[in-house]
Amino acid sequence: MVNFFDTLLNISLIIVIITWLGYPVALYILMFFFKKEGKGLGLSKENSVKSVAILVAVYNEENNIKQRIDNLLSLNVPDNVCCYIYVLSDGSNDKTVEYAKLYGDQVLIREFDRVGRAEMHNKTIQSINEDIVIFTDAETIFDRDFIKNILMQFQDEKTGVVVGHLKYRNLNQTISESEGLYWKYERQLRRLENDLGILSNGTGAAMAVRKELCGPMNPGEDIDTAIPIQMVIKNKKVVYEWSAIAYDNAIDNLNSSFVSKSRGAAQTIFCWKFFFRFPIFLLHPLILMSYIFHRLLRYLTFLFLLLMYISIVYLGIFRSDLLDIAMLVVSSSMVSIILLVLYGKIEDSRICSGLTSLVLSFAGMFIGLIKGFLGMSPSKY
């Protein structure tokens, strides 16, 4: 049994290292062999984009809807582009719709009976005629030049989706810094995948798509993954536009972090199953690699960390080498810190809370992975 747990520890450790360090290194190496196609030249008088629809999906957002609409109305829009704001209410029972109606014909309101975000988007997209659809949330704030900058990439007819550059605003400093570290890592991966032309995931709070290419989504899917995958299947490009800046609130508590990561992972896994229809995935080997390392193995990180800890405990007790005991002490101390933070015994410690937030995020992604494979992806927020 000692040899078994020793092997289990080594394999789990190697997989975690490859997932979080090896994959970015592999992307850097691939950059020497694959060149990115040139960017579009930006908007011009010949630009084919004449109209834009901004879809704001909401559910009980009375505290945010006014600020969101005010922000959208203040944006710089190119002179030759017509912009329409749609507020999609998924059965809101507060004053969200009432407040939105105060803006008169500046805002188009669509009310639904708690059908979920995917169905709201499906029905709305089927009924509008704008060239470009921009998805966003009630809490998100766009930079004044967001629309102008995100439309630049659509000069290239091969571009199907443009992902905006989302930045998080601090609410609770400890959680924000932990989220910020994870998000900085995520952004760097997206930068590399974008440069290689294998970006296949977006940001639902700040993402634009050609309306003519946008197909229906199934309940349980979300635009972050479903629409980029649709573009990949249609051989259209998914690109990241760093100058199209949007701001969102950082997750301000541990429970929200867990729920957010679980929901996101479940929806991602649920969406990806449509990519694995033969021979689609064989035609996109680098995107398949992205799915395995950027999504699947990342979501399994919590499982591998758990297997590592179980192995360390066993080896520390039954083999009792000096290194085994040292690893047991260190790992058990970290587990104790996490439990103390969860039970409110440790407060105002950035390192401890940051560690706990990170591990809970891993746990949330693992639970989401299971839900996604079981078809239990949430359709409503």
C-alpha atoms as a printed R data frame, in Angstrom:
    type eleno elety resid chain resno       x      y       z
1   ATOM     1    CA   MET     A     1   0.000  0.000   0.000
2   ATOM     2    CA   VAL     A     2   2.914  2.338   0.628
3   ATOM     3    CA   ASN     A     3   4.002  2.037  -3.002
4   ATOM     4    CA   PHE     A     4   0.431  2.636  -4.157
5   ATOM     5    CA   PHE     A     5   0.024  5.875  -2.205
6   ATOM     6    CA   ASP     A     6   3.517  6.995  -3.165
7   ATOM     7    CA   THR     A     7   2.611  6.536  -6.843
8   ATOM     8    CA   LEU     A     8  -0.774  8.195  -6.321
9   ATOM     9    CA   LEU     A     9   0.910 11.201  -4.722
10  ATOM    10    CA   ASN     A    10   3.418 11.561  -7.544
11  ATOM    11    CA   ILE     A    11   0.850 11.185 -10.323
12  ATOM    12    CA   SER     A    12  -1.545 13.683  -8.728
13  ATOM    13    CA   LEU     A    13   1.271 16.183  -8.176
14  ATOM    14    CA   ILE     A    14   2.480 15.846 -11.774
15  ATOM    15    CA   ILE     A    15  -1.031 16.373 -13.163
16  ATOM    16    CA   VAL     A    16  -1.531 19.513 -11.053
17  ATOM    17    CA   ILE     A    17   1.841 20.913 -12.154
18  ATOM    18    CA   ILE     A    18   1.167 20.148 -15.829
19  ATOM    19    CA   THR     A    19  -2.313 21.692 -15.605
20  ATOM    20    CA   TRP     A    20  -1.297 24.970 -13.975
21  ATOM    21    CA   LEU     A    21   2.303 25.401 -15.167
22  ATOM    22    CA   GLY     A    22   2.906 22.997 -18.033
23  ATOM    23    CA   TYR     A    23  -0.041 24.156 -20.136
24  ATOM    24    CA   PRO     A    24   0.991 27.854 -20.209
25  ATOM    25    CA   VAL     A    25   4.556 26.815 -21.050
26  ATOM    26    CA   ALA     A    26   3.244 24.621 -23.873
27  ATOM    27    CA   LEU     A    27   1.285 27.583 -25.244
28  ATOM    28    CA   TYR     A    28   4.426 29.727 -25.209
29  ATOM    29    CA   ILE     A    29   6.292 27.023 -27.134
30  ATOM    30    CA   LEU     A    30   3.476 26.659 -29.666
31  ATOM    31    CA   MET     A    31   3.728 30.397 -30.325
32  ATOM    32    CA   PHE     A    32   6.986 29.709 -32.184
33  ATOM    33    CA   PHE     A    33   5.221 27.390 -34.632
34  ATOM    34    CA   PHE     A    34   1.878 29.064 -35.189
35  ATOM    35    CA   LYS     A    35   1.403 32.629 -36.298
36  ATOM    36    CA   LYS     A    36  -1.672 34.653 -35.507
37  ATOM    37    CA   GLU     A    37  -3.573 36.212 -38.356
38  ATOM    38    CA   GLY     A    38  -3.487 39.978 -38.527
39  ATOM    39    CA   LYS     A    39  -6.084 42.106 -36.787
40  ATOM    40    CA   GLY     A    40  -8.772 44.098 -38.497
41  ATOM    41    CA   LEU     A    41  -8.033 47.699 -39.320
42  ATOM    42    CA   GLY     A    42 -10.820 49.089 -37.156
43  ATOM    43    CA   LEU     A    43 -14.085 50.801 -37.973
44  ATOM    44    CA   SER     A    44 -14.288 52.785 -41.161
45  ATOM    45    CA   LYS     A    45 -16.960 54.242 -43.383
46  ATOM    46    CA   GLU     A    46 -17.070 50.911 -45.201
47  ATOM    47    CA   ASN     A    47 -17.734 49.003 -42.018
48  ATOM    48    CA   SER     A    48 -20.569 46.508 -42.481
49  ATOM    49    CA   VAL     A    49 -21.849 46.883 -38.904
50  ATOM    50    CA   LYS     A    50 -24.806 49.241 -38.982
51  ATOM    51    CA   SER     A    51 -26.696 48.273 -35.836
52  ATOM    52    CA   VAL     A    52 -26.026 46.857 -32.390
53  ATOM    53    CA   ALA     A    53 -28.341 45.278 -29.808
54  ATOM    54    CA   ILE     A    54 -27.210 45.280 -26.177
55  ATOM    55    CA   LEU     A    55 -28.945 42.537 -24.172
56  ATOM    56    CA   VAL     A    56 -29.018 43.051 -20.397
57  ATOM    57    CA   ALA     A    57 -30.233 39.850 -18.716
58  ATOM    58    CA   VAL     A    58 -31.667 40.592 -15.266
59  ATOM    59    CA   TYR     A    59 -33.416 38.969 -12.369
60  ATOM    60    CA   ASN     A    60 -34.363 41.185  -9.404
61  ATOM    61    CA   GLU     A    61 -31.742 43.841 -10.124
62  ATOM    62    CA   GLU     A    62 -33.558 46.905  -8.785
63  ATOM    63    CA   ASN     A    63 -30.373 48.047  -7.042
64  ATOM    64    CA   ASN     A    64 -28.311 48.014 -10.235
65  ATOM    65    CA   ILE     A    65 -30.572 48.550 -13.238
66  ATOM    66    CA   LYS     A    66 -30.615 52.357 -13.196
67  ATOM    67    CA   GLN     A    67 -26.840 52.611 -13.020
68  ATOM    68    CA   ARG     A    68 -26.531 50.025 -15.780
69  ATOM    69    CA   ILE     A    69 -28.875 51.787 -18.159
70  ATOM    70    CA   ASP     A    70 -27.302 55.183 -17.424
71  ATOM    71    CA   ASN     A    71 -23.913 53.703 -18.252
72  ATOM    72    CA   LEU     A    72 -25.128 52.227 -21.548
73  ATOM    73    CA   LEU     A    73 -26.768 55.484 -22.582
74  ATOM    74    CA   SER     A    74 -23.521 57.377 -21.948
75  ATOM    75    CA   LEU     A    75 -21.338 55.220 -24.225
76  ATOM    76    CA   ASN     A    76 -19.612 56.525 -27.331
77  ATOM    77    CA   VAL     A    77 -21.278 54.917 -30.343
78  ATOM    78    CA   PRO     A    78 -19.899 55.323 -33.903
79  ATOM    79    CA   ASP     A    79 -21.945 57.783 -35.949
80  ATOM    80    CA   ASN     A    80 -23.005 55.217 -38.539
81  ATOM    81    CA   VAL     A    81 -24.139 52.622 -35.978
82  ATOM    82    CA   CYS     A    82 -27.601 52.442 -34.401
83  ATOM    83    CA   CYS     A    83 -27.585 51.088 -30.845
84  ATOM    84    CA   TYR     A    84 -30.587 49.538 -29.089
85  ATOM    85    CA   ILE     A    85 -30.753 48.562 -25.414
86  ATOM    86    CA   TYR     A    86 -32.851 45.530 -24.443
87  ATOM    87    CA   VAL     A    87 -33.589 44.677 -20.812
88  ATOM    88    CA   LEU     A    88 -34.538 41.010 -20.494
89  ATOM    89    CA   SER     A    89 -36.294 40.308 -17.193
90  ATOM    90    CA   ASP     A    90 -36.407 36.660 -16.159
91  ATOM    91    CA   GLY     A    91 -39.524 36.911 -13.992
92  ATOM    92    CA   SER     A    92 -38.245 39.724 -11.772
93  ATOM    93    CA   ASN     A    93 -40.625 40.360  -8.872
94  ATOM    94    CA   ASP     A    94 -39.020 43.525  -7.519
95  ATOM    95    CA   LYS     A    95 -38.889 47.005  -9.104
96  ATOM    96    CA   THR     A    96 -36.392 46.137 -11.854
97  ATOM    97    CA   VAL     A    97 -38.885 46.436 -14.709
98  ATOM    98    CA   GLU     A    98 -40.572 49.469 -13.154
99  ATOM    99    CA   TYR     A    99 -37.266 51.334 -13.021
100 ATOM   100    CA   ALA     A   100 -36.357 50.297 -16.578
101 ATOM   101    CA   LYS     A   101 -39.666 51.666 -17.860
102 ATOM   102    CA   LEU     A   102 -38.708 55.121 -16.560
103 ATOM   103    CA   TYR     A   103 -36.380 55.450 -19.556
104 ATOM   104    CA   GLY     A   104 -39.242 55.299 -22.037
105 ATOM   105    CA   ASP     A   105 -38.383 54.394 -25.606
106 ATOM   106    CA   GLN     A   106 -34.647 54.554 -24.849
107 ATOM   107    CA   VAL     A   107 -34.926 51.012 -23.473
108 ATOM   108    CA   LEU     A   108 -36.769 48.043 -24.957
109 ATOM   109    CA   ILE     A   109 -38.102 45.709 -22.278
110 ATOM   110    CA   ARG     A   110 -38.787 42.007 -22.715
111 ATOM   111    CA   GLU     A   111 -40.469 40.194 -19.801
112 ATOM   112    CA   PHE     A   112 -40.297 36.417 -19.368
113 ATOM   113    CA   ASP     A   113 -41.743 33.953 -16.851
114 ATOM   114    CA   ARG     A   114 -38.578 32.590 -15.196
115 ATOM   115    CA   VAL     A   115 -37.438 30.665 -18.259
116 ATOM   116    CA   GLY     A   116 -33.696 31.061 -17.673
117 ATOM   117    CA   ARG     A   117 -31.036 33.124 -19.392
118 ATOM   118    CA   ALA     A   118 -30.528 30.806 -22.353
119 ATOM   119    CA   GLU     A   119 -34.212 30.864 -23.307
120 ATOM   120    CA   MET     A   120 -34.424 34.651 -22.867
121 ATOM   121    CA   HIS     A   121 -31.463 35.093 -25.182
122 ATOM   122    CA   ASN     A   122 -32.848 32.599 -27.703
123 ATOM   123    CA   LYS     A   123 -36.247 34.264 -27.996
124 ATOM   124    CA   THR     A   124 -34.851 37.783 -28.098
125 ATOM   125    CA   ILE     A   125 -32.198 37.042 -30.719
126 ATOM   126    CA   GLN     A   126 -34.801 35.364 -32.935
127 ATOM   127    CA   SER     A   127 -36.951 38.496 -32.871
128 ATOM   128    CA   ILE     A   128 -34.375 41.238 -33.525
129 ATOM   129    CA   ASN     A   129 -32.572 42.316 -36.669
130 ATOM   130    CA   GLU     A   130 -29.446 44.113 -35.448
131 ATOM   131    CA   ASP     A   131 -26.105 43.104 -36.976
132 ATOM   132    CA   ILE     A   132 -24.233 42.605 -33.704
133 ATOM   133    CA   VAL     A   133 -25.499 41.392 -30.332
134 ATOM   134    CA   ILE     A   134 -23.646 42.449 -27.174
135 ATOM   135    CA   PHE     A   135 -24.329 40.423 -24.017
136 ATOM   136    CA   THR     A   136 -23.957 41.932 -20.577
137 ATOM   137    CA   ASP     A   137 -25.194 41.864 -16.969
138 ATOM   138    CA   ALA     A   138 -26.807 44.412 -14.662
139 ATOM   139    CA   GLU     A   139 -23.746 44.786 -12.430
140 ATOM   140    CA   THR     A   140 -21.276 45.307 -15.277
141 ATOM   141    CA   ILE     A   141 -20.090 48.776 -16.295
142 ATOM   142    CA   PHE     A   142 -18.679 49.483 -19.770
143 ATOM   143    CA   ASP     A   143 -15.864 51.899 -20.484
144 ATOM   144    CA   ARG     A   144 -17.090 54.834 -22.612
145 ATOM   145    CA   ASP     A   145 -15.376 53.478 -25.746
146 ATOM   146    CA   PHE     A   146 -16.396 49.855 -25.191
147 ATOM   147    CA   ILE     A   147 -18.764 49.620 -28.172
148 ATOM   148    CA   LYS     A   148 -16.424 51.406 -30.565
149 ATOM   149    CA   ASN     A   149 -13.498 49.204 -29.573
150 ATOM   150    CA   ILE     A   150 -15.306 45.874 -29.572
151 ATOM   151    CA   LEU     A   151 -16.768 46.556 -33.032
152 ATOM   152    CA   MET     A   152 -13.304 47.062 -34.545
153 ATOM   153    CA   GLN     A   153 -12.651 43.330 -34.720
154 ATOM   154    CA   PHE     A   154 -15.764 42.754 -36.831
155 ATOM   155    CA   GLN     A   155 -13.979 44.401 -39.756
156 ATOM   156    CA   ASP     A   156 -12.670 40.869 -40.314
157 ATOM   157    CA   GLU     A   157 -15.514 38.835 -41.820
158 ATOM   158    CA   LYS     A   158 -14.020 35.694 -40.302
159 ATOM   159    CA   THR     A   159 -14.618 37.017 -36.790
160 ATOM   160    CA   GLY     A   160 -17.717 35.581 -35.127
161 ATOM   161    CA   VAL     A   161 -17.256 36.555 -31.482
162 ATOM   162    CA   VAL     A   162 -15.330 39.345 -29.773
163 ATOM   163    CA   VAL     A   163 -14.677 39.033 -26.038
164 ATOM   164    CA   GLY     A   164 -14.282 42.197 -23.991
165 ATOM   165    CA   HIS     A   165 -11.597 42.797 -21.378
166 ATOM   166    CA   LEU     A   166 -13.284 42.384 -17.983
167 ATOM   167    CA   LYS     A   167 -11.687 43.989 -14.927
168 ATOM   168    CA   TYR     A   168 -12.827 43.403 -11.353
169 ATOM   169    CA   ARG     A   169 -13.478 46.231  -8.930
170 ATOM   170    CA   ASN     A   170 -12.585 45.677  -5.282
171 ATOM   171    CA   LEU     A   171 -15.318 45.295  -2.706
172 ATOM   172    CA   ASN     A   172 -13.765 43.158   0.013
173 ATOM   173    CA   GLN     A   173  -9.985 43.502  -0.287
174 ATOM   174    CA   THR     A   174  -9.100 39.958   0.737
175 ATOM   175    CA   ILE     A   175 -11.481 38.181  -1.619
176 ATOM   176    CA   SER     A   176 -10.748 40.666  -4.390
177 ATOM   177    CA   GLU     A   177  -7.023 39.972  -4.248
178 ATOM   178    CA   SER     A   178  -7.588 36.214  -4.361
179 ATOM   179    CA   GLU     A   179  -9.997 36.600  -7.270
180 ATOM   180    CA   GLY     A   180  -7.557 39.044  -8.844
181 ATOM   181    CA   LEU     A   181  -4.677 36.537  -8.732
182 ATOM   182    CA   TYR     A   182  -6.807 33.835 -10.336
183 ATOM   183    CA   TRP     A   183  -8.173 36.256 -12.930
184 ATOM   184    CA   LYS     A   184  -4.689 37.543 -13.836
185 ATOM   185    CA   TYR     A   185  -3.641 33.965 -14.506
186 ATOM   186    CA   GLU     A   186  -6.823 33.360 -16.528
187 ATOM   187    CA   ARG     A   187  -6.288 36.515 -18.588
188 ATOM   188    CA   GLN     A   188  -2.752 35.479 -19.444
189 ATOM   189    CA   LEU     A   189  -3.983 32.099 -20.654
190 ATOM   190    CA   ARG     A   190  -6.648 33.806 -22.747
191 ATOM   191    CA   ARG     A   191  -4.007 36.104 -24.195
192 ATOM   192    CA   LEU     A   192  -1.931 33.111 -25.287
193 ATOM   193    CA   GLU     A   193  -4.938 31.198 -26.631
194 ATOM   194    CA   ASN     A   194  -6.090 34.311 -28.457
195 ATOM   195    CA   ASP     A   195  -2.667 34.744 -30.064
196 ATOM   196    CA   LEU     A   196  -2.758 31.108 -31.165
197 ATOM   197    CA   GLY     A   197  -6.292 31.424 -32.501
198 ATOM   198    CA   ILE     A   198  -7.691 28.764 -30.154
199 ATOM   199    CA   LEU     A   199  -9.733 30.931 -27.801
200 ATOM   200    CA   SER     A   200 -12.998 29.071 -27.176
201 ATOM   201    CA   ASN     A   201 -14.435 30.708 -24.084
202 ATOM   202    CA   GLY     A   202 -15.843 34.167 -23.511
203 ATOM   203    CA   THR     A   203 -17.083 36.488 -20.800
204 ATOM   204    CA   GLY     A   204 -20.852 36.720 -20.741
205 ATOM   205    CA   ALA     A   205 -20.764 40.119 -19.062
206 ATOM   206    CA   ALA     A   206 -18.917 41.708 -22.001
207 ATOM   207    CA   MET     A   207 -19.112 39.773 -25.264
208 ATOM   208    CA   ALA     A   208 -20.290 40.518 -28.807
209 ATOM   209    CA   VAL     A   209 -21.395 38.138 -31.570
210 ATOM   210    CA   ARG     A   210 -22.643 38.394 -35.142
211 ATOM   211    CA   LYS     A   211 -26.392 37.943 -34.885
212 ATOM   212    CA   GLU     A   212 -26.574 35.904 -38.104
213 ATOM   213    CA   LEU     A   213 -24.190 33.315 -36.652
214 ATOM   214    CA   CYS     A   214 -25.776 33.031 -33.222
215 ATOM   215    CA   GLY     A   215 -27.610 29.730 -32.897
216 ATOM   216    CA   PRO     A   216 -30.044 28.659 -30.156
217 ATOM   217    CA   MET     A   217 -28.760 27.498 -26.791
218 ATOM   218    CA   ASN     A   218 -30.078 24.643 -24.693
219 ATOM   219    CA   PRO     A   219 -31.346 25.218 -21.133
220 ATOM   220    CA   GLY     A   220 -28.370 24.915 -18.814
221 ATOM   221    CA   GLU     A   221 -25.977 26.427 -21.339
222 ATOM   222    CA   ASP     A   222 -24.606 29.932 -21.032
223 ATOM   223    CA   ILE     A   223 -23.232 32.350 -23.575
224 ATOM   224    CA   ASP     A   224 -19.704 32.276 -22.106
225 ATOM   225    CA   THR     A   225 -19.023 28.882 -23.652
226 ATOM   226    CA   ALA     A   226 -21.973 27.941 -25.883
227 ATOM   227    CA   ILE     A   227 -21.612 30.766 -28.395
228 ATOM   228    CA   PRO     A   228 -17.791 30.589 -28.756
229 ATOM   229    CA   ILE     A   229 -18.115 26.841 -29.390
230 ATOM   230    CA   GLN     A   230 -20.748 27.556 -32.035
231 ATOM   231    CA   MET     A   231 -18.243 29.851 -33.752
232 ATOM   232    CA   VAL     A   232 -15.490 27.229 -33.640
233 ATOM   233    CA   ILE     A   233 -17.798 24.661 -35.236
234 ATOM   234    CA   LYS     A   234 -18.669 27.205 -37.942
235 ATOM   235    CA   ASN     A   235 -14.960 27.954 -38.499
236 ATOM   236    CA   LYS     A   236 -15.334 31.529 -37.299
237 ATOM   237    CA   LYS     A   237 -12.814 33.271 -35.084
238 ATOM   238    CA   VAL     A   238 -13.223 34.043 -31.396
239 ATOM   239    CA   VAL     A   239 -10.972 36.977 -30.515
240 ATOM   240    CA   TYR     A   240 -10.166 38.963 -27.396
241 ATOM   241    CA   GLU     A   241 -10.230 42.757 -27.631
242 ATOM   242    CA   TRP     A   242  -8.148 44.235 -24.829
243 ATOM   243    CA   SER     A   243  -9.269 47.817 -25.477
244 ATOM   244    CA   ALA     A   244 -12.962 46.932 -24.994
245 ATOM   245    CA   ILE     A   245 -12.880 47.351 -21.217
246 ATOM   246    CA   ALA     A   246 -15.675 46.475 -18.826
247 ATOM   247    CA   TYR     A   247 -15.815 46.459 -15.033
248 ATOM   248    CA   ASP     A   248 -17.543 44.022 -12.725
249 ATOM   249    CA   ASN     A   249 -17.752 43.561  -8.963
250 ATOM   250    CA   ALA     A   250 -15.326 41.084  -7.466
251 ATOM   251    CA   ILE     A   251 -16.892 38.218  -5.550
252 ATOM   252    CA   ASP     A   252 -17.212 39.456  -1.975
253 ATOM   253    CA   ASN     A   253 -17.625 36.262   0.073
254 ATOM   254    CA   LEU     A   254 -16.484 32.653   0.121
255 ATOM   255    CA   ASN     A   255 -19.915 31.153  -0.480
256 ATOM   256    CA   SER     A   256 -20.445 33.296  -3.585
257 ATOM   257    CA   SER     A   257 -17.035 32.238  -4.869
258 ATOM   258    CA   PHE     A   258 -17.944 28.566  -4.474
259 ATOM   259    CA   VAL     A   259 -21.366 28.961  -6.119
260 ATOM   260    CA   SER     A   260 -19.974 31.035  -8.995
261 ATOM   261    CA   LYS     A   261 -17.202 28.568  -9.829
262 ATOM   262    CA   SER     A   262 -19.576 25.597  -9.530
263 ATOM   263    CA   ARG     A   263 -22.156 27.170 -11.842
264 ATOM   264    CA   GLY     A   264 -19.544 28.252 -14.377
265 ATOM   265    CA   ALA     A   265 -17.880 24.830 -14.505
266 ATOM   266    CA   ALA     A   266 -21.224 23.016 -14.830
267 ATOM   267    CA   GLN     A   267 -22.315 25.214 -17.726
268 ATOM   268    CA   THR     A   268 -18.937 24.908 -19.456
269 ATOM   269    CA   ILE     A   269 -18.857 21.108 -19.287
270 ATOM   270    CA   PHE     A   270 -22.508 20.947 -20.337
271 ATOM   271    CA   CYS     A   271 -21.740 23.077 -23.407
272 ATOM   272    CA   TRP     A   272 -18.585 21.239 -24.437
273 ATOM   273    CA   LYS     A   273 -20.364 17.933 -25.076
274 ATOM   274    CA   PHE     A   274 -21.612 19.333 -28.384
275 ATOM   275    CA   PHE     A   275 -18.028 19.920 -29.480
276 ATOM   276    CA   PHE     A   276 -17.194 16.223 -29.263
277 ATOM   277    CA   ARG     A   277 -19.355 15.132 -32.147
278 ATOM   278    CA   PHE     A   278 -17.216 13.285 -34.648
279 ATOM   279    CA   PRO     A   279 -15.312 14.575 -36.544
280 ATOM   280    CA   ILE     A   280 -15.500 18.136 -35.160
281 ATOM   281    CA   PHE     A   281 -12.938 17.729 -32.391
282 ATOM   282    CA   LEU     A   282 -10.501 16.008 -34.789
283 ATOM   283    CA   LEU     A   283 -10.506 19.128 -36.958
284 ATOM   284    CA   HIS     A   284  -9.480 21.329 -34.023
285 ATOM   285    CA   PRO     A   285  -6.702 19.508 -32.099
286 ATOM   286    CA   LEU     A   286  -5.377 22.637 -30.370
287 ATOM   287    CA   ILE     A   287  -8.839 23.560 -29.132
288 ATOM   288    CA   LEU     A   288  -9.222 20.002 -27.869
289 ATOM   289    CA   MET     A   289  -5.943 20.494 -25.991
290 ATOM   290    CA   SER     A   290  -7.319 23.742 -24.563
291 ATOM   291    CA   TYR     A   291 -10.409 21.935 -23.316
292 ATOM   292    CA   ILE     A   292  -8.404 19.176 -21.629
293 ATOM   293    CA   PHE     A   293  -5.905 21.402 -19.840
294 ATOM   294    CA   HIS     A   294  -7.720 24.728 -19.477
295 ATOM   295    CA   ARG     A   295 -11.040 23.212 -18.450
296 ATOM   296    CA   LEU     A   296 -11.228 19.486 -17.678
297 ATOM   297    CA   LEU     A   297  -8.016 19.021 -15.677
298 ATOM   298    CA   ARG     A   298  -8.422 22.417 -14.015
299 ATOM   299    CA   TYR     A   299 -11.856 21.396 -12.769
300 ATOM   300    CA   LEU     A   300 -10.319 18.141 -11.477
301 ATOM   301    CA   THR     A   301  -7.659 19.998  -9.458
302 ATOM   302    CA   PHE     A   302  -9.596 19.662  -6.199
303 ATOM   303    CA   LEU     A   303  -9.796 15.884  -6.654
304 ATOM   304    CA   PHE     A   304  -6.042 15.641  -7.239
305 ATOM   305    CA   LEU     A   305  -5.322 17.866  -4.226
306 ATOM   306    CA   LEU     A   306  -7.569 15.630  -2.119
307 ATOM   307    CA   LEU     A   307  -5.770 12.508  -3.373
308 ATOM   308    CA   MET     A   308  -2.433 14.152  -2.581
309 ATOM   309    CA   TYR     A   309  -3.511 14.927   0.974
310 ATOM   310    CA   ILE     A   310  -4.840 11.392   1.554
311 ATOM   311    CA   SER     A   311  -1.555  9.987   0.226
312 ATOM   312    CA   ILE     A   312   0.517 12.311   2.416
313 ATOM   313    CA   VAL     A   313  -1.468 11.314   5.516
314 ATOM   314    CA   TYR     A   314  -1.012  7.607   4.792
315 ATOM   315    CA   LEU     A   315   2.692  7.926   4.039
316 ATOM   316    CA   GLY     A   316   3.256 10.152   7.068
317 ATOM   317    CA   ILE     A   317   1.708  7.528   9.329
318 ATOM   318    CA   PHE     A   318   2.938  4.267   7.833
319 ATOM   319    CA   ARG     A   319   6.257  5.157   6.164
320 ATOM   320    CA   SER     A   320   7.219  8.005   8.487
321 ATOM   321    CA   ASP     A   321  10.234  9.313   6.601
322 ATOM   322    CA   LEU     A   322  11.352 12.774   7.647
323 ATOM   323    CA   LEU     A   323  10.048 14.217   4.370
324 ATOM   324    CA   ASP     A   324   6.719 12.401   4.779
325 ATOM   325    CA   ILE     A   325   6.281 13.809   8.283
326 ATOM   326    CA   ALA     A   326   7.204 17.311   7.122
327 ATOM   327    CA   MET     A   327   4.680 17.168   4.280
328 ATOM   328    CA   LEU     A   328   2.054 15.847   6.684
329 ATOM   329    CA   VAL     A   329   2.636 18.724   9.112
330 ATOM   330    CA   VAL     A   330   2.545 21.377   6.402
331 ATOM   331    CA   SER     A   331  -0.485 20.007   4.568
332 ATOM   332    CA   SER     A   332  -2.437 19.370   7.776
333 ATOM   333    CA   SER     A   333  -1.670 22.913   8.909
334 ATOM   334    CA   MET     A   334  -3.075 24.266   5.654
335 ATOM   335    CA   VAL     A   335  -6.211 22.137   6.006
336 ATOM   336    CA   SER     A   336  -6.625 23.349   9.596
337 ATOM   337    CA   ILE     A   337  -6.303 26.984   8.489
338 ATOM   338    CA   ILE     A   338  -8.966 26.476   5.827
339 ATOM   339    CA   LEU     A   339 -11.353 24.897   8.340
340 ATOM   340    CA   LEU     A   340 -10.734 27.685  10.876
341 ATOM   341    CA   VAL     A   341 -11.488 30.324   8.247
342 ATOM   342    CA   LEU     A   342 -14.662 28.519   7.203
343 ATOM   343    CA   TYR     A   343 -15.866 28.362  10.799
344 ATOM   344    CA   GLY     A   344 -15.019 32.024  11.393
345 ATOM   345    CA   LYS     A   345 -12.170 31.412  13.831
346 ATOM   346    CA   ILE     A   346  -9.625 33.321  11.728
347 ATOM   347    CA   GLU     A   347 -10.456 36.778  10.410
348 ATOM   348    CA   ASP     A   348  -8.677 39.678   8.718
349 ATOM   349    CA   SER     A   349  -5.891 37.486   7.338
350 ATOM   350    CA   ARG     A   350  -5.311 37.938   3.606
351 ATOM   351    CA   ILE     A   351  -3.122 34.861   3.271
352 ATOM   352    CA   CYS     A   352  -5.464 32.538   5.166
353 ATOM   353    CA   SER     A   353  -8.629 33.828   3.534
354 ATOM   354    CA   GLY     A   354  -6.947 33.855   0.137
355 ATOM   355    CA   LEU     A   355  -5.903 30.211   0.543
356 ATOM   356    CA   THR     A   356  -9.409 29.244   1.630
357 ATOM   357    CA   SER     A   357 -11.003 31.117  -1.271
358 ATOM   358    CA   LEU     A   358  -8.698 29.393  -3.746
359 ATOM   359    CA   VAL     A   359  -9.406 25.900  -2.389
360 ATOM   360    CA   LEU     A   360 -13.146 26.578  -2.279
361 ATOM   361    CA   SER     A   361 -12.947 27.725  -5.894
362 ATOM   362    CA   PHE     A   362 -11.289 24.428  -6.791
363 ATOM   363    CA   ALA     A   363 -14.007 22.564  -4.883
364 ATOM   364    CA   GLY     A   364 -16.719 24.544  -6.645
365 ATOM   365    CA   MET     A   365 -15.241 23.772 -10.056
366 ATOM   366    CA   PHE     A   366 -15.052 20.057  -9.195
367 ATOM   367    CA   ILE     A   367 -18.699 19.977  -8.071
368 ATOM   368    CA   GLY     A   368 -19.625 21.876 -11.228
369 ATOM   369    CA   LEU     A   369 -17.741 19.328 -13.327
370 ATOM   370    CA   ILE     A   370 -19.847 16.538 -11.857
371 ATOM   371    CA   LYS     A   371 -23.070 18.490 -12.383
372 ATOM   372    CA   GLY     A   372 -22.124 19.274 -15.961
373 ATOM   373    CA   PHE     A   373 -21.479 15.640 -16.834
374 ATOM   374    CA   LEU     A   374 -24.762 14.642 -15.162
375 ATOM   375    CA   GLY     A   375 -26.682 17.286 -17.128
376 ATOM   376    CA   MET     A   376 -27.506 19.231 -13.950
377 ATOM   377    CA   SER     A   377 -26.241 22.596 -15.190
378 ATOM   378    CA   PRO     A   378 -28.421 25.405 -13.741
379 ATOM   379    CA   SER     A   379 -30.581 27.226 -16.281
380 ATOM   380    CA   LYS     A   380 -31.618 30.026 -13.884
381 ATOM   381    CA   TYR     A   381 -29.557 32.375 -11.737
